[in-house]
Amino acid sequence: QAQLMETGGGLVQPGGSLRLSCSLGGRAITDYAMGWFRRAPGEEREFVAVISRAGTRRDYGGFAKGRFLISRDNVKGTVDLQMNNLKSEDTAVYYCAAANTVTGATPSSVGQFHFWGQGTQVTVSS
């Protein structure tokens, strides 16, 4: 069974930055496209970013473009999400997810992902 663990959440002021990290245990990370989703209170889970198995392709939710950067290290078995210029509306629980898909694919729907982490809280507030 794959195990995903997120770290790096916390409290940050508007305009600040945070870097989230996710590690995959129990499976070879190279078999998975890796993504980040988030869920704000009272909202549905929302797509943030995804990176393909080899790291050659990326896709972002509209709000994330130009502010967030997803990267992966297939040797370490990790995927990171660098978040810059954070806004209060970015406050949410952020989830790491793994999709067992073909090389080059960048899935973006919740149903396309097979394994999920427990989530890490990000709060943007002054």
PyMOL commands that set and color helices and strands:
alter all, ss='L'
color gray80, all
select helices_A, chain A and resi 29-31+88-90+110-112
alter helices_A, ss='H'
color red, helices_A
select strands_A, chain A and resi 3-7+10-12+18-25+32-39+46-51+58-60+68-73+78-83+92-100+115-116+120-124
alter strands_A, ss='S'
color yellow, strands_A
deselect
rebuild
show_as cartoon
